[in-house]
Amino acid sequence: MSKITSFIVLLFSAFLLSCDKDGFSGSEDSQIQQYIESKNIVITEKTDSGLIYILTEENLDGESLERGQIVGVNYAGRLLNDKEFDSGSFSFQLGVGRVVKGFDEGIAKMRVGEKATIIFPSSLGYGNQKQNSIPKNSPLVFDIEVLGAN
């Protein structure tokens, strides 16, 4: 009886570890891929760092962004389960580490007046640190609009 109980506990533990808190299973890359497939997302670009960039509204006449500029954005951040953890408007200096790496990297691909969605692994976000309502090791999704830059 003890061996059977141990086996059931082991089996249940393995099941819990394979399931993600957001309803997707496997590695973060696998979870992100499952999210993309579930939403039928067409990727504009995937970088070597793991960032996925989806341009949703192009502005060819918009100013390109450069490292060091102060960039104003509207944003909404959510987890892969679509639970929003933050939204609003703010300005920050691009490319100098004032925001998480994924935010810097994704926004640097944009022009003023463009909208995009960026998805990135926790290594470009908060890593293994819990941040308010964001669990540790969470891939993040941001919808972004670049309002201006100077």
Residue frames as qw, qx, qy, qz and C-alpha x, y, z in Angstrom:
[[0.000, 0.886, 0.464, 0.000, 0.00, 0.00, 0.00],
 [0.333, -0.770, 0.090, 0.537, 2.83, 2.41, 0.82],
 [0.385, -0.119, 0.585, 0.704, 4.40, 1.96, -2.63],
 [0.168, 0.622, 0.670, 0.368, 1.08, 2.67, -4.32],
 [0.171, -0.921, -0.277, 0.217, 0.55, 5.82, -2.25],
 [0.393, -0.574, 0.307, 0.649, 4.07, 7.00, -3.00],
 [0.353, 0.177, 0.676, 0.623, 3.54, 6.35, -6.70],
 [0.061, 0.802, 0.567, 0.175, 0.27, 8.32, -6.73],
 [0.271, -0.873, -0.054, 0.402, 1.88, 11.25, -4.90],
 [0.417, -0.335, 0.494, 0.686, 4.81, 11.19, -7.33],
 [0.274, 0.428, 0.707, 0.492, 2.47, 11.02, -10.34],
 [0.055, -0.901, -0.430, 0.018, 0.32, 13.90, -9.04],
 [0.361, -0.739, 0.135, 0.553, 3.42, 16.00, -8.30],
 [0.390, -0.052, 0.604, 0.693, 4.71, 15.47, -11.83],
 [0.152, 0.681, 0.644, 0.314, 1.32, 16.52, -13.18],
 [0.187, -0.922, -0.235, 0.243, 1.32, 19.72, -11.13],
 [0.402, -0.562, 0.330, 0.643, 4.85, 20.62, -12.22],
 [0.356, 0.165, 0.675, 0.625, 4.00, 20.12, -15.89],
 [0.056, 0.796, 0.558, 0.227, 1.00, 22.48, -15.72],
 [0.266, 0.195, -0.101, 0.939, 1.60, 26.20, -15.80],
 [0.021, 0.440, 0.554, -0.707, -0.35, 28.69, -13.75],
 [0.288, 0.400, -0.148, -0.857, -1.65, 30.26, -16.98],
 [0.815, 0.318, 0.321, -0.363, -3.16, 27.09, -18.46],
 [0.682, 0.619, -0.386, -0.052, -0.23, 26.33, -20.76],
 [0.884, -0.398, 0.219, 0.107, 2.26, 23.56, -20.07],
 [0.840, 0.288, 0.031, 0.458, 5.94, 22.96, -20.67],
 [0.508, -0.150, -0.036, 0.847, 8.83, 25.37, -20.95],
 [0.092, 0.666, 0.174, -0.719, 8.25, 29.12, -21.26],
 [0.093, 0.301, -0.608, -0.729, 9.01, 28.89, -24.99],
 [0.074, -0.264, -0.937, -0.218, 6.40, 26.15, -25.29],
 [0.014, 0.635, 0.614, -0.470, 3.87, 28.18, -23.28],
 [0.101, 0.569, -0.139, -0.804, 4.45, 31.22, -25.50],
 [0.102, 0.103, -0.798, -0.585, 4.07, 29.08, -28.63],
 [0.033, -0.446, -0.893, 0.052, 0.81, 27.60, -27.29],
 [0.054, 0.662, 0.336, -0.668, -0.44, 31.14, -26.56],
 [0.104, 0.424, -0.437, -0.786, 0.42, 32.32, -30.07],
 [0.108, -0.100, -0.909, -0.390, -1.31, 29.32, -31.64],
 [0.011, -0.535, -0.793, 0.290, -4.40, 29.72, -29.45],
 [0.099, 0.730, 0.188, -0.650, -4.74, 33.36, -30.56],
 [0.680, 0.547, 0.393, 0.289, -3.82, 32.72, -34.23],
 [0.147, -0.895, 0.139, 0.398, -1.15, 35.43, -33.97],
 [0.762, 0.554, 0.032, 0.333, 0.94, 36.26, -37.02],
 [0.606, -0.595, 0.063, 0.524, 4.46, 37.10, -35.85],
 [0.353, 0.927, -0.121, -0.020, 6.25, 40.05, -37.45],
 [0.425, 0.618, -0.591, 0.297, 9.64, 39.14, -35.94],
 [0.863, -0.499, -0.063, 0.039, 11.19, 36.83, -33.37],
 [0.127, 0.849, -0.479, 0.183, 14.56, 37.87, -31.97],
 [0.607, 0.247, -0.712, 0.253, 17.41, 35.70, -30.72],
 [0.092, -0.259, 0.620, -0.735, 16.58, 36.79, -27.16],
 [0.016, -0.334, -0.935, 0.122, 13.12, 35.20, -27.44],
 [0.227, 0.442, 0.252, -0.830, 11.14, 38.41, -27.88],
 [0.289, 0.446, 0.771, 0.351, 8.20, 38.13, -30.25],
 [0.054, 0.365, 0.003, -0.930, 7.20, 41.33, -32.03],
 [0.258, 0.544, 0.772, 0.204, 3.80, 41.73, -33.69],
 [0.005, -0.108, 0.102, 0.989, 3.29, 45.04, -35.51],
 [0.185, 0.548, 0.799, -0.163, -0.43, 45.82, -35.32],
 [0.260, 0.925, 0.271, -0.067, -0.51, 49.36, -36.74],
 [0.669, 0.046, 0.181, 0.719, 2.28, 50.61, -38.95],
 [0.077, 0.967, 0.112, -0.217, 3.29, 54.28, -39.42],
 [0.778, 0.254, 0.152, 0.554, 5.94, 54.55, -42.13],
 [0.176, 0.788, 0.018, 0.590, 5.99, 58.34, -41.66],
 [0.630, -0.775, -0.037, -0.048, 6.69, 58.06, -37.94],
 [0.070, 0.808, -0.553, 0.190, 10.06, 58.95, -36.49],
 [0.814, 0.050, -0.551, 0.175, 12.33, 55.96, -35.79],
 [0.612, -0.783, 0.060, -0.101, 13.27, 55.57, -32.16],
 [0.559, 0.532, -0.495, 0.399, 16.86, 55.80, -30.95],
 [0.693, -0.325, -0.488, 0.420, 18.62, 54.73, -27.79],
 [0.322, -0.135, -0.273, 0.896, 18.64, 57.52, -25.21],
 [0.221, -0.357, -0.308, -0.854, 15.47, 59.25, -26.42],
 [0.294, 0.127, 0.655, -0.684, 12.62, 59.91, -24.02],
 [0.250, -0.151, -0.792, -0.536, 9.73, 57.85, -25.40],
 [0.474, 0.007, 0.407, -0.781, 6.08, 58.27, -24.42],
 [0.267, -0.039, -0.909, -0.317, 3.86, 55.21, -24.65],
 [0.751, -0.188, 0.147, -0.615, 0.41, 53.86, -23.87],
 [0.297, 0.258, -0.919, 0.001, 0.62, 50.26, -22.72],
 [0.827, -0.284, 0.126, -0.468, -1.32, 47.35, -21.29],
 [0.170, 0.427, -0.884, 0.090, 0.54, 44.42, -19.77],
 [0.864, -0.161, 0.093, -0.468, -0.91, 40.98, -19.19],
 [0.457, -0.328, 0.826, 0.015, 0.00, 37.39, -18.48],
 [0.123, 0.098, -0.858, -0.489, -0.51, 34.55, -20.95],
 [0.025, 0.452, 0.880, -0.146, -3.91, 33.86, -19.34],
 [0.055, 0.604, 0.388, 0.694, -4.91, 37.37, -20.52],
 [0.442, -0.774, -0.386, 0.238, -5.07, 38.68, -16.94],
 [0.279, 0.783, -0.065, 0.552, -4.06, 42.35, -17.12],
 [0.661, -0.411, -0.364, 0.511, -1.56, 43.36, -14.44],
 [0.225, -0.575, -0.049, 0.785, -0.96, 46.98, -15.44],
 [0.408, 0.613, 0.475, 0.481, -1.88, 49.64, -17.99],
 [0.157, -0.874, -0.172, 0.427, -1.45, 53.33, -18.54],
 [0.515, 0.793, -0.036, 0.324, 0.80, 55.94, -20.10],
 [0.556, -0.745, 0.144, 0.338, 4.33, 56.91, -19.18],
 [0.498, 0.810, -0.293, 0.102, 7.63, 58.15, -20.58],
 [0.803, -0.470, 0.276, 0.240, 11.05, 56.60, -20.15],
 [0.090, 0.761, -0.550, -0.331, 14.54, 56.80, -21.59],
 [0.942, 0.279, -0.055, -0.178, 14.88, 54.10, -24.24],
 [0.830, 0.390, -0.336, 0.216, 17.65, 51.53, -24.13],
 [0.136, 0.605, -0.549, 0.560, 19.27, 52.43, -20.82],
 [0.416, -0.081, -0.865, 0.268, 17.70, 49.82, -18.54],
 [0.259, -0.128, 0.339, -0.895, 14.97, 51.92, -16.93],
 [0.822, 0.033, 0.069, -0.564, 12.37, 49.27, -17.84],
 [0.813, -0.131, 0.566, 0.038, 12.52, 45.49, -18.22],
 [0.274, -0.338, 0.675, 0.596, 14.71, 44.28, -21.10],
 [0.314, 0.401, 0.819, 0.264, 11.79, 43.01, -23.20],
 [0.126, 0.888, 0.361, -0.255, 10.03, 46.38, -23.03],
 [0.142, -0.739, 0.354, 0.555, 13.22, 48.21, -24.13],
 [0.309, -0.139, 0.807, 0.484, 13.94, 45.71, -26.92],
 [0.294, 0.556, 0.768, 0.118, 10.39, 45.63, -28.27],
 [0.101, 0.911, 0.245, -0.315, 9.76, 49.37, -28.23],
 [0.249, -0.592, 0.458, 0.614, 13.11, 50.03, -29.94],
 [0.341, 0.163, 0.808, 0.451, 11.66, 48.29, -33.03],
 [0.175, 0.764, 0.618, -0.063, 8.81, 50.78, -33.29],
 [0.212, 0.309, 0.173, 0.911, 8.24, 54.21, -34.78],
 [0.174, 0.212, 0.383, -0.882, 6.25, 57.10, -33.35],
 [0.594, 0.192, -0.087, -0.776, 2.55, 56.48, -33.98],
 [0.549, 0.124, -0.794, -0.231, 2.87, 52.71, -34.30],
 [0.750, -0.345, 0.319, -0.465, 1.13, 50.04, -32.27],
 [0.537, 0.314, -0.782, -0.021, 2.51, 46.60, -31.54],
 [0.867, -0.443, 0.075, -0.215, 2.18, 43.62, -29.26],
 [0.315, 0.565, -0.737, 0.196, 5.34, 42.20, -27.74],
 [0.929, -0.326, -0.044, -0.168, 5.59, 38.85, -26.02],
 [0.368, 0.623, -0.632, 0.278, 8.68, 37.82, -24.15],
 [0.770, -0.205, -0.578, 0.175, 10.00, 35.20, -21.72],
 [0.552, -0.817, -0.147, 0.074, 10.63, 35.95, -18.07],
 [0.718, -0.156, 0.077, 0.674, 14.36, 36.29, -18.80],
 [0.225, 0.373, 0.217, 0.873, 13.48, 39.61, -20.48],
 [0.409, -0.714, -0.292, -0.488, 10.99, 40.50, -17.75],
 [0.461, -0.719, 0.317, -0.413, 11.16, 39.87, -14.02],
 [0.375, 0.375, -0.837, 0.136, 12.86, 36.46, -14.16],
 [0.539, -0.259, -0.792, 0.122, 12.46, 34.38, -11.03],
 [0.057, -0.102, -0.462, 0.879, 11.31, 37.38, -8.97],
 [0.009, 0.697, 0.716, 0.014, 7.63, 37.89, -8.17],
 [0.116, 0.047, 0.032, 0.992, 6.61, 41.46, -9.04],
 [0.459, 0.043, 0.193, -0.866, 3.32, 42.56, -7.44],
 [0.813, 0.169, 0.354, -0.430, 0.64, 40.42, -9.17],
 [0.668, 0.553, -0.472, -0.161, 3.13, 38.96, -11.68],
 [0.927, -0.322, 0.190, 0.030, 4.22, 35.46, -10.60],
 [0.286, -0.636, 0.620, 0.358, 7.90, 34.57, -10.91],
 [0.313, -0.108, 0.844, 0.421, 9.02, 33.03, -14.22],
 [0.460, 0.644, 0.544, -0.279, 6.11, 34.58, -16.13],
 [0.337, 0.234, 0.501, 0.762, 6.24, 35.34, -19.84],
 [0.090, 0.590, 0.333, -0.730, 4.67, 38.75, -20.46],
 [0.320, 0.544, 0.605, 0.485, 2.47, 40.27, -23.18],
 [0.075, -0.554, -0.181, 0.809, 2.33, 44.02, -23.80],
 [0.364, 0.732, 0.477, 0.324, 0.15, 46.01, -26.18],
 [0.384, -0.483, -0.003, 0.787, 2.01, 49.24, -26.89],
 [0.373, 0.841, 0.297, 0.255, 1.39, 52.50, -28.73],
 [0.521, -0.144, -0.036, 0.841, 4.29, 54.92, -29.19],
 [0.046, 0.898, 0.404, -0.166, 2.95, 58.44, -28.61],
 [0.254, 0.946, -0.148, 0.140, 6.11, 60.46, -29.15],
 [0.847, -0.183, -0.037, 0.497, 9.87, 60.71, -28.71],
 [0.182, 0.950, -0.127, 0.219, 12.46, 63.43, -28.11]]
